[in-house]
Amino acid sequence: QVQLVESGGGLVQPGGSLSVSCAASGSIFISMYVMGWYRQAPGKQRELVASITRGGSTNYADSVKGRFTISRDNAKNTVYLQMNSLTPEDTAVYYCNAHLATTTSDYWGQGTQVTVSS
């Protein structure tokens, strides 16, 4: 059974920083997967924030470029999202995703709440 467990969410003031983590366990080695962070704000659709391929190539939503950084530690089976210069528009539930390319293997975490407010 595959589990993705996010952690590190919370409340932060505008302009602040926060790092969230996603630890994978079970029958999954994230080194084989494209890992992504998505977010969903109230009343909005889930959107891709950042992704990182098996080879380490990264992709970011225009709204977070230059502020967010995705990284992975295959030895720890963990992916991270460092978020800087946060704004209230970044408030959302952040979800971790693991996708095995060319297959239907796709896993989601339960989400972690990030709230940016003064």
PyMOL CGO cylinders between C-alpha atoms (Angstrom):
from pymol import cmd
from pymol.cgo import CYLINDER

trace = [
    CYLINDER, 0.00, 0.00, 0.00, 1.33, 3.41, -0.99, 0.3, 1, 1, 1, 1, 1, 1,
    CYLINDER, 1.33, 3.41, -0.99, 1.11, 6.39, 1.32, 0.3, 1, 1, 1, 1, 1, 1,
    CYLINDER, 1.11, 6.39, 1.32, 2.08, 10.01, 0.74, 0.3, 1, 1, 1, 1, 1, 1,
    CYLINDER, 2.08, 10.01, 0.74, 2.05, 12.03, 3.93, 0.3, 1, 1, 1, 1, 1, 1,
    CYLINDER, 2.05, 12.03, 3.93, 2.40, 15.80, 3.80, 0.3, 1, 1, 1, 1, 1, 1,
    CYLINDER, 2.40, 15.80, 3.80, 3.62, 17.84, 6.73, 0.3, 1, 1, 1, 1, 1, 1,
    CYLINDER, 3.62, 17.84, 6.73, 4.81, 21.35, 7.52, 0.3, 1, 1, 1, 1, 1, 1,
    CYLINDER, 4.81, 21.35, 7.52, 1.75, 23.41, 6.70, 0.3, 1, 1, 1, 1, 1, 1,
    CYLINDER, 1.75, 23.41, 6.70, 0.51, 26.13, 8.99, 0.3, 1, 1, 1, 1, 1, 1,
    CYLINDER, 0.51, 26.13, 8.99, -0.12, 29.82, 9.43, 0.3, 1, 1, 1, 1, 1, 1,
    CYLINDER, -0.12, 29.82, 9.43, 2.42, 32.35, 8.19, 0.3, 1, 1, 1, 1, 1, 1,
    CYLINDER, 2.42, 32.35, 8.19, 2.39, 36.11, 7.75, 0.3, 1, 1, 1, 1, 1, 1,
    CYLINDER, 2.39, 36.11, 7.75, 2.53, 37.71, 4.30, 0.3, 1, 1, 1, 1, 1, 1,
    CYLINDER, 2.53, 37.71, 4.30, 6.10, 37.89, 3.11, 0.3, 1, 1, 1, 1, 1, 1,
    CYLINDER, 6.10, 37.89, 3.11, 7.08, 34.92, 5.22, 0.3, 1, 1, 1, 1, 1, 1,
    CYLINDER, 7.08, 34.92, 5.22, 8.41, 31.50, 4.32, 0.3, 1, 1, 1, 1, 1, 1,
    CYLINDER, 8.41, 31.50, 4.32, 7.25, 27.96, 4.87, 0.3, 1, 1, 1, 1, 1, 1,
    CYLINDER, 7.25, 27.96, 4.87, 8.47, 24.54, 3.84, 0.3, 1, 1, 1, 1, 1, 1,
    CYLINDER, 8.47, 24.54, 3.84, 6.24, 21.54, 3.34, 0.3, 1, 1, 1, 1, 1, 1,
    CYLINDER, 6.24, 21.54, 3.34, 7.35, 17.94, 2.99, 0.3, 1, 1, 1, 1, 1, 1,
    CYLINDER, 7.35, 17.94, 2.99, 5.87, 14.81, 1.48, 0.3, 1, 1, 1, 1, 1, 1,
    CYLINDER, 5.87, 14.81, 1.48, 7.13, 11.47, 2.76, 0.3, 1, 1, 1, 1, 1, 1,
    CYLINDER, 7.13, 11.47, 2.76, 6.34, 8.41, 0.68, 0.3, 1, 1, 1, 1, 1, 1,
    CYLINDER, 6.34, 8.41, 0.68, 6.05, 4.94, 2.12, 0.3, 1, 1, 1, 1, 1, 1,
    CYLINDER, 6.05, 4.94, 2.12, 4.91, 1.51, 1.05, 0.3, 1, 1, 1, 1, 1, 1,
    CYLINDER, 4.91, 1.51, 1.05, 5.52, 0.07, -2.40, 0.3, 1, 1, 1, 1, 1, 1,
    CYLINDER, 5.52, 0.07, -2.40, 6.87, 3.24, -3.93, 0.3, 1, 1, 1, 1, 1, 1,
    CYLINDER, 6.87, 3.24, -3.93, 10.28, 4.64, -4.67, 0.3, 1, 1, 1, 1, 1, 1,
    CYLINDER, 10.28, 4.64, -4.67, 9.87, 8.27, -5.62, 0.3, 1, 1, 1, 1, 1, 1,
    CYLINDER, 9.87, 8.27, -5.62, 13.04, 8.07, -7.73, 0.3, 1, 1, 1, 1, 1, 1,
    CYLINDER, 13.04, 8.07, -7.73, 10.86, 6.35, -10.34, 0.3, 1, 1, 1, 1, 1, 1,
    CYLINDER, 10.86, 6.35, -10.34, 8.09, 8.96, -10.25, 0.3, 1, 1, 1, 1, 1, 1,
    CYLINDER, 8.09, 8.96, -10.25, 7.36, 12.47, -11.38, 0.3, 1, 1, 1, 1, 1, 1,
    CYLINDER, 7.36, 12.47, -11.38, 6.60, 14.23, -8.11, 0.3, 1, 1, 1, 1, 1, 1,
    CYLINDER, 6.60, 14.23, -8.11, 4.35, 17.25, -7.92, 0.3, 1, 1, 1, 1, 1, 1,
    CYLINDER, 4.35, 17.25, -7.92, 2.81, 19.71, -5.54, 0.3, 1, 1, 1, 1, 1, 1,
    CYLINDER, 2.81, 19.71, -5.54, -0.73, 20.89, -6.21, 0.3, 1, 1, 1, 1, 1, 1,
    CYLINDER, -0.73, 20.89, -6.21, -2.93, 23.27, -4.30, 0.3, 1, 1, 1, 1, 1, 1,
    CYLINDER, -2.93, 23.27, -4.30, -6.62, 23.94, -3.99, 0.3, 1, 1, 1, 1, 1, 1,
    CYLINDER, -6.62, 23.94, -3.99, -8.05, 27.13, -2.57, 0.3, 1, 1, 1, 1, 1, 1,
    CYLINDER, -8.05, 27.13, -2.57, -11.70, 27.37, -1.42, 0.3, 1, 1, 1, 1, 1, 1,
    CYLINDER, -11.70, 27.37, -1.42, -14.03, 27.57, -4.40, 0.3, 1, 1, 1, 1, 1, 1,
    CYLINDER, -14.03, 27.57, -4.40, -11.23, 26.97, -6.90, 0.3, 1, 1, 1, 1, 1, 1,
    CYLINDER, -11.23, 26.97, -6.90, -9.98, 24.03, -8.89, 0.3, 1, 1, 1, 1, 1, 1,
    CYLINDER, -9.98, 24.03, -8.89, -6.89, 22.13, -7.89, 0.3, 1, 1, 1, 1, 1, 1,
    CYLINDER, -6.89, 22.13, -7.89, -3.87, 23.50, -9.73, 0.3, 1, 1, 1, 1, 1, 1,
    CYLINDER, -3.87, 23.50, -9.73, -0.31, 22.38, -10.31, 0.3, 1, 1, 1, 1, 1, 1,
    CYLINDER, -0.31, 22.38, -10.31, 2.20, 24.42, -8.31, 0.3, 1, 1, 1, 1, 1, 1,
    CYLINDER, 2.20, 24.42, -8.31, 5.45, 22.65, -9.10, 0.3, 1, 1, 1, 1, 1, 1,
    CYLINDER, 5.45, 22.65, -9.10, 6.77, 19.35, -10.37, 0.3, 1, 1, 1, 1, 1, 1,
    CYLINDER, 6.77, 19.35, -10.37, 10.09, 17.57, -10.59, 0.3, 1, 1, 1, 1, 1, 1,
    CYLINDER, 10.09, 17.57, -10.59, 10.98, 14.76, -12.96, 0.3, 1, 1, 1, 1, 1, 1,
    CYLINDER, 10.98, 14.76, -12.96, 13.05, 11.67, -12.34, 0.3, 1, 1, 1, 1, 1, 1,
    CYLINDER, 13.05, 11.67, -12.34, 16.03, 13.49, -13.79, 0.3, 1, 1, 1, 1, 1, 1,
    CYLINDER, 16.03, 13.49, -13.79, 15.52, 16.54, -11.60, 0.3, 1, 1, 1, 1, 1, 1,
    CYLINDER, 15.52, 16.54, -11.60, 13.99, 18.91, -14.13, 0.3, 1, 1, 1, 1, 1, 1,
    CYLINDER, 13.99, 18.91, -14.13, 11.53, 21.28, -12.51, 0.3, 1, 1, 1, 1, 1, 1,
    CYLINDER, 11.53, 21.28, -12.51, 8.44, 23.09, -13.65, 0.3, 1, 1, 1, 1, 1, 1,
    CYLINDER, 8.44, 23.09, -13.65, 6.56, 25.86, -11.86, 0.3, 1, 1, 1, 1, 1, 1,
    CYLINDER, 6.56, 25.86, -11.86, 3.27, 27.67, -12.18, 0.3, 1, 1, 1, 1, 1, 1,
    CYLINDER, 3.27, 27.67, -12.18, 3.81, 31.25, -13.32, 0.3, 1, 1, 1, 1, 1, 1,
    CYLINDER, 3.81, 31.25, -13.32, 2.31, 32.51, -10.07, 0.3, 1, 1, 1, 1, 1, 1,
    CYLINDER, 2.31, 32.51, -10.07, 5.06, 30.92, -7.95, 0.3, 1, 1, 1, 1, 1, 1,
    CYLINDER, 5.06, 30.92, -7.95, 8.12, 31.18, -10.19, 0.3, 1, 1, 1, 1, 1, 1,
    CYLINDER, 8.12, 31.18, -10.19, 11.04, 32.73, -8.35, 0.3, 1, 1, 1, 1, 1, 1,
    CYLINDER, 11.04, 32.73, -8.35, 9.35, 32.22, -4.97, 0.3, 1, 1, 1, 1, 1, 1,
    CYLINDER, 9.35, 32.22, -4.97, 8.87, 28.45, -4.63, 0.3, 1, 1, 1, 1, 1, 1,
    CYLINDER, 8.87, 28.45, -4.63, 11.42, 25.67, -4.98, 0.3, 1, 1, 1, 1, 1, 1,
    CYLINDER, 11.42, 25.67, -4.98, 10.65, 21.98, -5.33, 0.3, 1, 1, 1, 1, 1, 1,
    CYLINDER, 10.65, 21.98, -5.33, 13.29, 19.40, -4.47, 0.3, 1, 1, 1, 1, 1, 1,
    CYLINDER, 13.29, 19.40, -4.47, 13.54, 15.71, -3.81, 0.3, 1, 1, 1, 1, 1, 1,
    CYLINDER, 13.54, 15.71, -3.81, 15.64, 13.43, -1.64, 0.3, 1, 1, 1, 1, 1, 1,
    CYLINDER, 15.64, 13.43, -1.64, 15.33, 9.98, -3.15, 0.3, 1, 1, 1, 1, 1, 1,
    CYLINDER, 15.33, 9.98, -3.15, 17.26, 8.38, -0.32, 0.3, 1, 1, 1, 1, 1, 1,
    CYLINDER, 17.26, 8.38, -0.32, 14.65, 9.65, 2.14, 0.3, 1, 1, 1, 1, 1, 1,
    CYLINDER, 14.65, 9.65, 2.14, 11.79, 9.02, -0.29, 0.3, 1, 1, 1, 1, 1, 1,
    CYLINDER, 11.79, 9.02, -0.29, 10.72, 12.60, 0.35, 0.3, 1, 1, 1, 1, 1, 1,
    CYLINDER, 10.72, 12.60, 0.35, 9.87, 15.63, -1.75, 0.3, 1, 1, 1, 1, 1, 1,
    CYLINDER, 9.87, 15.63, -1.75, 9.90, 19.19, -0.48, 0.3, 1, 1, 1, 1, 1, 1,
    CYLINDER, 9.90, 19.19, -0.48, 8.40, 22.53, -1.40, 0.3, 1, 1, 1, 1, 1, 1,
    CYLINDER, 8.40, 22.53, -1.40, 10.14, 25.64, -0.09, 0.3, 1, 1, 1, 1, 1, 1,
    CYLINDER, 10.14, 25.64, -0.09, 7.83, 28.64, -0.27, 0.3, 1, 1, 1, 1, 1, 1,
    CYLINDER, 7.83, 28.64, -0.27, 9.15, 32.19, 0.10, 0.3, 1, 1, 1, 1, 1, 1,
    CYLINDER, 9.15, 32.19, 0.10, 7.57, 35.63, -0.15, 0.3, 1, 1, 1, 1, 1, 1,
    CYLINDER, 7.57, 35.63, -0.15, 4.18, 34.17, 0.57, 0.3, 1, 1, 1, 1, 1, 1,
    CYLINDER, 4.18, 34.17, 0.57, 1.03, 36.16, -0.14, 0.3, 1, 1, 1, 1, 1, 1,
    CYLINDER, 1.03, 36.16, -0.14, -2.58, 35.60, 0.93, 0.3, 1, 1, 1, 1, 1, 1,
    CYLINDER, -2.58, 35.60, 0.93, -3.22, 34.27, -2.59, 0.3, 1, 1, 1, 1, 1, 1,
    CYLINDER, -3.22, 34.27, -2.59, -1.02, 31.28, -1.72, 0.3, 1, 1, 1, 1, 1, 1,
    CYLINDER, -1.02, 31.28, -1.72, -3.51, 30.18, 0.93, 0.3, 1, 1, 1, 1, 1, 1,
    CYLINDER, -3.51, 30.18, 0.93, -4.73, 26.70, 0.03, 0.3, 1, 1, 1, 1, 1, 1,
    CYLINDER, -4.73, 26.70, 0.03, -4.55, 23.04, 0.85, 0.3, 1, 1, 1, 1, 1, 1,
    CYLINDER, -4.55, 23.04, 0.85, -1.33, 21.72, -0.65, 0.3, 1, 1, 1, 1, 1, 1,
    CYLINDER, -1.33, 21.72, -0.65, -1.30, 18.18, -2.00, 0.3, 1, 1, 1, 1, 1, 1,
    CYLINDER, -1.30, 18.18, -2.00, 1.58, 15.92, -2.92, 0.3, 1, 1, 1, 1, 1, 1,
    CYLINDER, 1.58, 15.92, -2.92, 1.29, 13.77, -6.05, 0.3, 1, 1, 1, 1, 1, 1,
    CYLINDER, 1.29, 13.77, -6.05, 3.35, 10.91, -7.42, 0.3, 1, 1, 1, 1, 1, 1,
    CYLINDER, 3.35, 10.91, -7.42, 2.88, 9.92, -11.05, 0.3, 1, 1, 1, 1, 1, 1,
    CYLINDER, 2.88, 9.92, -11.05, 4.61, 7.11, -12.89, 0.3, 1, 1, 1, 1, 1, 1,
    CYLINDER, 4.61, 7.11, -12.89, 5.09, 8.25, -16.47, 0.3, 1, 1, 1, 1, 1, 1,
    CYLINDER, 5.09, 8.25, -16.47, 3.33, 6.26, -19.25, 0.3, 1, 1, 1, 1, 1, 1,
    CYLINDER, 3.33, 6.26, -19.25, 1.20, 4.43, -16.69, 0.3, 1, 1, 1, 1, 1, 1,
    CYLINDER, 1.20, 4.43, -16.69, -1.95, 5.05, -14.71, 0.3, 1, 1, 1, 1, 1, 1,
    CYLINDER, -1.95, 5.05, -14.71, -0.09, 4.86, -11.41, 0.3, 1, 1, 1, 1, 1, 1,
    CYLINDER, -0.09, 4.86, -11.41, -1.00, 8.07, -9.64, 0.3, 1, 1, 1, 1, 1, 1,
    CYLINDER, -1.00, 8.07, -9.64, -1.01, 8.69, -5.90, 0.3, 1, 1, 1, 1, 1, 1,
    CYLINDER, -1.01, 8.69, -5.90, -2.13, 11.60, -3.73, 0.3, 1, 1, 1, 1, 1, 1,
    CYLINDER, -2.13, 11.60, -3.73, -1.49, 12.67, -0.19, 0.3, 1, 1, 1, 1, 1, 1,
    CYLINDER, -1.49, 12.67, -0.19, -4.20, 13.87, 2.16, 0.3, 1, 1, 1, 1, 1, 1,
    CYLINDER, -4.20, 13.87, 2.16, -3.13, 17.51, 1.93, 0.3, 1, 1, 1, 1, 1, 1,
    CYLINDER, -3.13, 17.51, 1.93, -1.74, 20.08, 4.33, 0.3, 1, 1, 1, 1, 1, 1,
    CYLINDER, -1.74, 20.08, 4.33, -3.26, 23.51, 4.96, 0.3, 1, 1, 1, 1, 1, 1,
    CYLINDER, -3.26, 23.51, 4.96, -1.17, 26.60, 4.28, 0.3, 1, 1, 1, 1, 1, 1,
    CYLINDER, -1.17, 26.60, 4.28, -2.67, 29.87, 5.42, 0.3, 1, 1, 1, 1, 1, 1,
    CYLINDER, -2.67, 29.87, 5.42, -1.05, 33.23, 4.72, 0.3, 1, 1, 1, 1, 1, 1,
    CYLINDER, -1.05, 33.23, 4.72, -2.58, 35.93, 6.85, 0.3, 1, 1, 1, 1, 1, 1,
    CYLINDER, -2.58, 35.93, 6.85, -1.63, 38.77, 9.14, 0.3, 1, 1, 1, 1, 1, 1,
]
cmd.load_cgo(trace, "trace")
